[in-house]
């Protein structure tokens, strides 16, 4: 007979649950049963969890001695994370049956921290879009308004945490994929510095993406960073070690900081009034807390930045196709097709054959369009784009010599309606909509800087609107210290959707 679920589940963050387990006040099995009960009750409404393994979770809860700060605490894993022997679809019809043969180092560290994985969360195909509406698994709905998107690409993770299924869910961020859904779902989301956390075995480059999670408390994200940070041998990048454990950053308030804020995007365009008010409200709070707040923005060419980033983003989709072809190249027919038709038409043929088996398009229109964009460009185009982004990175670094932190909106509008980001639309119209919506977050990815979304504002419709903070390279400690102060000044932990 299964134990009773832990009834005070939503009163605790993940660190708090780990402390209860360590003190013997609650058993891991009780926490697992509470998570399962919440998935079964809540997930039909929000579609955040796309795969579960209750038997494995129950077995770990019963047989694994609690160890680490999260000993016995349930967690959900994003469907982009590789775990040996565990189906990972990457939100793609083509990969619906894919089972990795290796486990990422971040996942190994999550296990060693004592977490009990219970299931996987929804993601857009390959994490490429800022909304979570994949063909394979269907749309994830925002718990604050079921007609709206929870953001992406860690949209399933954010929806699950916001709905109270788990206190903390693993996520990743390559262009805003932690901070976007954190803003849309009223959560805290930290994107660490480039090289802070390992990306091995190498499923993708360390250049843009980094792993962490989405949480209801700052200390959960800080403690998660403590247990997974640190480079591995052969890591492409490396971030300097913190002055103390990241969780210790929350113990005291920061010294008075000089903070630049702006409510216009990097192309000089105004944001939605709700997003502007979120920043202005946060600026007022910062002044009340003793910080010096100045309206200023880095002198960046937003149009150049957008075009260059799109070149790099397109190369990610092209890289997926190239990986598929390289893996299939041991088949004589595939080698022959590549010689006769070339790579592009070979992948088209492979996709058409897969559609006959599944009845669904193997890849979504946005993925095709990105890969096609990259196909039409030379390596010189990509190199030039990266050079342009490096120049912008230098400008941003110089700007942050004048200021401790830069404050902006996370998104250009409140959470969008489901279906609003329509892949079937005219390409130029779709890209313009994406540039308006995701105007701020990619900067942290290609510069490698740490950034966070802090849930400090809700609009008149009850939708959360996050505030975006960008810090100096390697200074997650400083950002977390500021986040802890803001959390104490304007608490959000008990603010939950209906």
PyMOL commands that set and color helices and strands:
alter all, ss='L'
color gray80, all
select helices_A, chain A and resi 9-11+14-22+28-46+54-63+105-112+125-127+155-162+179-185+218-228+246-251+273-288+302-328+332-341+343-358+365-375+379-402+427-437+442-447+476-489
alter helices_A, ss='H'
color red, helices_A
select strands_A, chain A and resi 49-52+74-78+116-121+133-134+138-139+141-142+145-149+168-173+188-191+210-215+258-261+292-295+405-409+451-458+464-471
alter strands_A, ss='S'
color yellow, strands_A
deselect
rebuild
show_as cartoon
